[in-house]
Structure formats: structure tokens, C-alpha cells
Amino acid sequence: MPSLFHPDMLERLADFFPATITIQYPVEAQDPVTGEITVTWTDLAGHVGLTGSHGPNGGQEVKLADQTYVVSNYTLALSAIYTSITEKMRAVVDGTAYEILLVQHNSHSMKTRLLTRKVT
């Protein structure tokens, strides 16, 4: 089926994707003495320095008996399709980590959108 969009279209829209985004996946390691599990984040090969954009899409204030905190949600739009990204990963934009809540691809298989929560 022919595409309605020229393959170079997204390259010409570079100003719409000013952010540099890196996708990371978790690696768990268990301490042999204490049994404690630690998680480190590793860059996903081929997913470093991706072009995209990000912006807030809502949030909420959560009040508990002993604390109040804010949950900030963001949408990250990547300028290409990345089918290997999953909800177990995170995105890093300008040194700030965002937990990936949902991965979406557009109907033309040209972009990837990540619904995320800011990790603090």
C-alpha cells in the first residue's frame, strides 16, 4: 500500500523534534552475600540520542497522612518508529529520567509516542 507521506517528511520537520532522548532498560543484580537486588539502567543499543520532543500532559498532587507529592506526566514524541521500546524501559531527556507508562505507534508506522511519568 503506498504511503500518504514522503519518507523525508520527518527529516524536514527537525525543528518540531528539538529534544535528544535516550532509551534505557533495567538490569537487576543480586548481592551474593545480602541477597539485596539492585537495579542499574543501561542504554538500549540503537536508541541513544534519538530526536524527539517532550511536553507535559497533566499530573496530580497526591496527599498522604505524612507527605504530599506531585506526579507529573509527559508525552515524548520520537521522530521515527521504534518497535523495541517497551513499558519496562525508561526515557532520559536532558538528564531527567521518565518512566515509560505506554508506548504508541501512529497509524502510518512513522512515529513513536511515549506516555511517561517524571521520575523523582
Secondary structure per residue as TSV (DSSP state, phi and psi in degrees):
chain	resnum	aa	ss	phi	psi
A	1	M	-	360.0	129.0
A	2	P	-	-69.7	148.1
A	3	S	-	-86.7	147.2
A	4	L	S	-79.0	-13.8
A	5	F	S	-113.8	138.8
A	6	H	-	-72.5	139.4
A	7	P	T	-58.0	-26.5
A	8	D	T	-87.3	0.4
A	9	M	H	-56.5	-48.4
A	10	L	H	-67.6	-31.8
A	11	E	H	-64.3	-33.6
A	12	R	H	-77.0	-12.0
A	13	L	T	-102.8	31.4
A	14	A	G	-56.2	-34.3
A	15	D	G	-64.9	-20.4
A	16	F	G	-81.9	-8.9
A	17	F	-	-127.8	66.8
A	18	P	-	-81.6	-12.8
A	19	A	E	-86.4	152.2
A	20	T	E	-109.1	122.2
A	21	I	E	-122.5	136.8
A	22	T	E	-120.7	133.9
A	23	I	E	-98.1	134.8
A	24	Q	E	-126.7	153.2
A	25	Y	E	-121.9	152.6
A	26	P	E	-82.5	144.0
A	27	V	E	-124.9	119.7
A	28	E	E	-96.0	141.1
A	29	A	E	-135.9	138.0
A	30	Q	E	-106.9	129.4
A	31	D	-	-68.8	124.2
A	32	P	T	-66.2	-22.2
A	33	V	T	-89.7	-51.9
A	34	T	T	-91.5	-20.1
A	35	G	-	80.2	-0.5
A	36	E	-	-67.7	136.8
A	37	I	E	-100.4	128.9
A	38	T	E	-115.2	149.0
A	39	V	E	-117.0	129.2
A	40	T	E	-119.3	155.8
A	41	W	E	-109.0	133.3
A	42	T	E	-122.1	138.0
A	43	D	E	-62.5	134.7
A	44	L	-	-78.3	123.8
A	45	A	T	-54.2	134.0
A	46	G	T	79.6	4.8
A	47	H	-	-128.5	34.7
A	48	V	S	-110.9	132.3
A	49	G	S	71.0	33.8
A	50	L	E	-71.7	147.2
A	51	T	E	-88.3	140.9
A	52	G	E	-172.5	-169.4
A	53	S	E	-138.3	158.9
A	54	H	E	-147.3	150.8
A	55	G	E	-165.0	158.8
A	56	P	E	-69.0	148.0
A	57	N	E	-135.1	24.6
A	58	G	E	124.1	-174.3
A	59	G	E	167.3	-172.5
A	60	Q	E	-158.0	157.0
A	61	E	E	-99.9	129.8
A	62	V	E	-110.2	124.0
A	63	K	E	-111.7	123.3
A	64	L	-	-113.7	172.8
A	65	A	S	-59.3	-37.3
A	66	D	S	-111.1	-2.3
A	67	Q	-	-160.8	160.1
A	68	T	E	-130.6	134.3
A	69	Y	E	-141.7	162.1
A	70	V	E	-112.0	133.4
A	71	V	E	-103.9	119.5
A	72	S	E	-109.3	123.9
A	73	N	E	-103.3	143.6
A	74	Y	E	-136.5	153.3
A	75	T	E	-110.4	129.2
A	76	L	E	-110.7	127.4
A	77	A	E	-111.2	121.2
A	78	L	E	-99.0	141.7
A	79	S	S	-82.8	18.3
A	80	A	S	-154.3	173.8
A	81	I	-	-92.3	132.3
A	82	Y	-	-131.3	94.3
A	83	T	T	-79.0	-11.6
A	84	S	T	-88.4	-5.2
A	85	I	-	-77.6	134.3
A	86	T	-	-127.6	171.7
A	87	E	T	-72.4	-7.6
A	88	K	T	-84.3	-5.5
A	89	M	S	-99.9	179.3
A	90	R	E	-136.7	161.4
A	91	A	E	-115.1	140.3
A	92	V	E	-117.3	122.8
A	93	V	E	-123.7	118.1
A	94	D	T	50.5	42.3
A	95	G	T	82.8	-2.7
A	96	T	E	-104.0	130.9
A	97	A	E	-91.1	140.1
A	98	Y	E	-126.8	124.6
A	99	E	E	-73.3	128.5
A	100	I	E	-82.3	119.6
A	101	L	E	-95.8	-33.5
A	102	L	E	-154.9	137.1
A	103	V	E	-110.1	128.9
A	104	Q	E	-129.9	144.2
A	105	H	E	-118.5	142.4
A	106	N	-	-74.7	167.5
A	107	S	T	-67.3	-15.1
A	108	H	T	-101.6	7.0
A	109	S	S	53.2	44.6
A	110	M	-	-118.7	-20.6
A	111	K	-	-136.8	158.9
A	112	T	E	-123.8	133.6
A	113	R	E	-118.1	133.1
A	114	L	E	-115.6	122.6
A	115	L	E	-90.6	124.9
A	116	T	E	-133.6	168.7
A	117	R	E	-127.9	134.6
A	118	K	E	-68.9	130.9
A	119	V	-	-92.1	121.4
A	120	T	-	-127.4	360.0
